[in-house]
């Protein structure tokens, strides 16, 4: 079972419901930022032989699942790596542009070496308004309005992990279905694999695009 703590953040669940009920209309643009300065030299998740990649595989699964929760299934991606700041043999910054099956355009910006200072980790801009998920609060505004309305509590990692572990125990006991489920987890793997291939091929790559074994391994 894939662990995805952002599914257990109260603001994320609230935003998902608001988007699903059409409060901001049809999602048009999506932005996600997971960036902070983390020394990675000597750590297993920066060792390609162990982890399989860099920041893309480390944070990309979280980015993929959060996007799937808020704006739906992702169809294809285009990914580029930024200049390496740390002396690593893997990428330490990356940006992924993607398109959902419902044509929402999204970006995920990931870095171990740059702190953007952005107070929000995700924004969804819809045809009728916007929702912003911040580290300290969530807020919403209507289309064309400059006035945001605070409506959330922000990101609490400890509370998210507690809720996630409680859910895991209930899922194992058969009390409730697992979330994310197997299909969600597989799509996160597809997202990372497609983005890694896009970096190498320098082109758009579909999550369900057939690729040769040589392309996958290279």
Buried (B, 14 or more C-beta within 10 A) or exposed (E): EBBBBBBBBBBBBBBBEBBEEEBBBEBBBBBBBBBEEBEBEEBEBBBEEEBBBBBBBBBBBBBBBBBBBBBBEBBBBBBBBBEBEBEBEBBBBBBBBBBBEEEBBBBBBBBBBBEEEBEBBBBBBBEEBBBBBBEEBBBBBBEEEEEBEEBBBBBBEEBBEEBBEEBBEEBEEEEEEBBBEEEBBEBBBBBBBBBBBBBEBEEBBBBEBEBEEEEEEE
